[in-house]
Amino acid sequence: MEKSIESIWKEGFLKKDALVAPKLNNLYNQKSKHIIDKFQRMYQINRIAIAAFALIVLPVSFISKLPYLGVLMFIAFAIIIAVSGRFMKKLKAINTGDTSYQYLNSFNEFIKDLLSVNEKLSRFLYPYIFIAIILGFWFGDIGGNIPGKEFVSKLIVDYPDMQLVLGLPLIGIFGATFIIFILALFGGIIGTWDINLVYSGVIKKLEELIGDMEELRN
């Protein structure tokens, strides 16, 4: 053979308008588009699922007499949907007219940006969700008895020497503060793990394909 696969790649695939290896160009163009299309479908399904859950949790929380929890969780889901909507627009704006190598690198930058924002957002959201759960169960139904106060009243009967601060058990305040601190500290790691749990297959294929291109380019 006059030309090796490597030379065909370098002369044909890496040049958008090259005619040396049109079949090879087409093959990797399709692979690149398949990866991004798959991610886009998964991302959109995830957004729809979050939106559906947000719409369900609100009425269910009122029916179960935990309205504060429902409202606070709805706000959290609304923030996630708003952020994911911005990323969906950025994903659709990736230029498919570039070479496959540039196309995948643009997508790779999108993934890095997504992971970075998700990590920062998770440091806020996980402590927020924990606080929402505590407040939701503590205050219970609107206009009814406050479960938190009833709980403290029962504790005082069993532990009369228990220290209170603003009507709250001091040990409970310390415990909640510690959990909030841990969630804020490791929220980014948890958020990254959550993204990888859903999209690890696509991200792995993306890294492998870019790695193959980098190896052939060099």
C-alpha positions in Angstrom: 0.0 0.0 0.0 1.3 3.4 -0.9 -0.3 5.1 2.0 -0.6 3.9 5.6 -3.7 4.3 7.6 -1.9 6.9 9.7 -1.0 9.0 6.6 -4.5 8.6 5.3 -5.8 9.9 8.6 -3.5 12.8 8.8 -4.1 13.9 5.2 -7.8 13.1 5.0 -9.6 12.8 8.3 -8.1 15.8 10.0 -8.9 18.1 7.0 -12.6 19.0 6.6 -12.4 19.4 2.9 -10.0 16.6 2.1 -10.9 13.9 -0.4 -8.1 11.4 0.4 -10.2 9.3 2.8 -13.9 10.3 2.5 -15.1 7.0 3.9 -12.9 7.4 6.9 -14.0 10.9 7.4 -17.6 9.9 7.2 -17.1 7.0 9.7 -15.7 9.2 12.4 -18.1 12.0 11.7 -20.9 9.5 12.4 -19.2 8.3 15.5 -18.7 11.8 16.8 -22.3 12.8 16.1 -23.6 9.5 17.6 -21.8 10.2 20.9 -23.2 13.8 21.2 -26.7 12.8 20.0 -26.8 10.0 22.6 -25.7 12.4 25.4 -28.2 15.0 24.3 -31.1 12.4 24.4 -30.0 11.2 27.9 -29.6 14.8 29.1 -33.0 15.8 27.8 -34.7 12.7 29.4 -33.0 13.6 32.7 -34.3 17.2 32.5 -37.9 15.9 31.8 -37.7 13.5 34.7 -36.6 16.2 37.1 -39.3 18.6 35.8 -41.9 15.8 36.2 -40.7 15.0 39.7 -40.9 18.8 40.7 -44.5 19.0 39.5 -45.4 15.8 41.4 -43.6 16.6 44.7 -45.5 19.9 45.2 -49.1 18.6 45.3 -48.0 15.4 47.1 -46.3 17.5 49.8 -49.6 19.3 50.5 -51.5 16.1 50.5 -49.1 14.5 53.0 -49.1 17.7 55.1 -45.5 18.6 54.4 -46.0 21.7 52.3 -42.8 23.5 53.5 -40.7 20.5 52.3 -42.5 20.4 49.0 -42.1 24.1 48.3 -38.4 24.1 49.2 -37.7 21.0 47.1 -39.6 22.5 44.2 -37.3 25.5 44.4 -34.3 23.2 44.3 -35.6 21.4 41.2 -36.4 24.7 39.5 -32.8 25.8 40.0 -31.5 22.5 38.5 -33.9 22.8 35.5 -32.9 26.4 34.9 -29.2 25.5 34.9 -29.6 22.4 32.8 -31.7 24.5 30.3 -28.7 26.8 29.8 -26.4 23.9 29.2 -28.9 22.3 26.7 -28.7 25.5 24.7 -24.9 25.4 24.7 -25.0 21.7 23.7 -27.2 22.4 20.7 -25.0 25.4 19.7 -21.9 23.1 19.3 -20.8 23.6 15.7 -21.3 20.3 13.7 -19.7 21.8 10.7 -16.2 21.6 12.1 -14.0 18.5 11.7 -14.8 15.6 13.9 -11.7 16.3 16.0 -12.8 19.9 16.6 -16.4 18.8 17.1 -15.5 16.3 19.8 -13.1 18.7 21.5 -15.9 21.3 21.6 -18.1 18.7 23.2 -15.3 17.8 25.6 -15.1 21.4 26.7 -18.8 21.4 27.2 -18.5 18.4 29.4 -15.8 20.0 31.5 -17.9 23.1 31.9 -20.9 21.0 32.9 -18.9 19.1 35.5 -17.4 22.3 36.9 -20.7 24.0 37.3 -22.4 20.9 38.7 -19.6 20.5 41.3 -20.1 24.1 42.4 -23.8 23.9 42.4 -23.8 20.6 44.4 -21.9 22.2 47.2 -24.9 24.4 47.7 -27.8 22.1 46.7 -27.0 19.1 49.0 -26.8 21.2 52.2 -30.0 23.0 51.0 -31.9 19.8 50.4 -30.8 18.6 53.9 -32.1 21.8 55.5 -35.3 21.6 53.4 -36.0 18.1 54.8 -35.3 19.2 58.4 -37.5 22.3 58.1 -40.2 20.5 56.2 -40.6 17.8 58.8 -40.0 20.2 61.7 -42.8 22.7 60.8 -45.2 20.1 59.2 -48.6 21.3 58.1 -49.5 25.0 57.6 -51.6 26.3 60.5 -51.5 23.0 62.4 -49.4 21.7 65.2 -45.6 22.1 64.8 -44.1 18.6 64.9 -40.7 20.0 65.9 -42.1 21.6 69.1 -44.0 18.4 70.0 -40.8 16.4 69.5 -38.8 18.7 71.7 -41.5 18.6 74.4 -41.3 14.8 74.5 -37.5 15.0 74.7 -37.6 17.3 77.6 -39.8 14.9 79.5 -37.2 12.1 79.0 -34.2 14.4 79.3 -35.1 17.3 81.6 -31.5 18.5 81.7 -31.2 18.8 78.0 -29.8 22.2 76.9 -31.9 24.3 74.5 -31.0 27.2 72.3 -34.0 29.2 71.0 -36.1 26.2 71.8 -33.9 23.8 69.9 -31.8 21.0 71.4 -28.1 22.1 71.5 -26.9 18.7 70.5 -29.3 18.7 67.6 -27.9 22.1 66.4 -24.4 20.7 66.6 -25.4 17.5 64.7 -27.2 19.4 61.9 -24.4 21.9 61.6 -21.9 19.1 61.3 -23.9 17.3 58.6 -24.4 20.6 56.6 -20.6 21.2 56.8 -19.9 17.7 55.5 -22.4 18.0 52.7 -20.9 21.4 51.7 -17.4 20.0 51.8 -18.1 16.8 49.9 -21.1 18.0 47.8 -18.9 18.7 44.8 -17.6 15.1 44.9 -21.1 13.7 45.3 -22.3 15.8 42.4 -19.5 14.6 40.1 -20.1 11.0 41.1 -23.8 11.5 40.3 -23.0 12.8 36.8 -20.5 10.0 36.2 -23.1 7.5 37.3 -25.5 8.6 34.6 -23.2 9.6 31.8 -20.0 7.6 32.4 -20.5 5.5 29.3 -20.7 8.4 27.0 -17.8 10.3 28.7 -15.6 7.2 28.5 -16.3 6.7 24.7 -15.6 10.4 24.2 -12.3 10.2 25.9 -11.4 7.0 24.0 -12.2 8.6 20.6 -10.3 11.8 21.3 -7.4 9.7 22.6 -7.3 7.7 19.3 -7.4 11.0 17.3 -4.6 12.5 19.4 -2.5 9.4 19.0 -2.9 9.4 15.2 -2.3 13.1 15.0 1.0 12.8 16.8 
